Amino acid sequence: MKLLENERIILRALEPEDLDVLYRWENDASLWQHGNTLTPFSRYVLKEYIASAHQDIYTTGQLRLMIQPRQTGQAVGTIDLFDVDPHHRRCGIGVLVDPAYRRKGYAGEALSLVLSYAFSFLKLKQVYAHVPVNNEASLKLFSLAGFKIAGRLVQWISTPDGFADVYLMQYVFAETN
């Protein structure tokens, strides 16, 4: 079996054909509170981002992969490794699945594949996620993948309802030597 795919999904690099779906996702203001987006992205900026996505993960400190079911060949979401720190062998992770494709197992499968890649190929030691304490779906997703709550960050993110706490969730790879 290949590293970034299983029987049902493929995690693949960004392609120029992804511009329209990325434009829709990145400009959906309801999703901004889950990341660090503060303003809309232009098609031009996203086109440039896609064009530069081939750069080395250690140079850019990030990797975005599209989640694509084999059956349809259509991107249903993204999974990102960011703040890649080769010295401390860790990175952050984020997952977005289009609302029309949620609760179908795509996020869990993508998370499993990218964790395998991060630990076996990139040789990272740990991966972390910031998960809002009231986001039950994400808490369940990361918990089922083996992440543990390492702490609570108080009033960490700004939401339409005010500031909210997030859990710092961490997966530490137990190396066997």
Order of alpha helices (4+ residues) and beta strands (2+ residues): beta-alpha-alpha-alpha-beta-beta-beta-alpha-beta-alpha-beta-beta
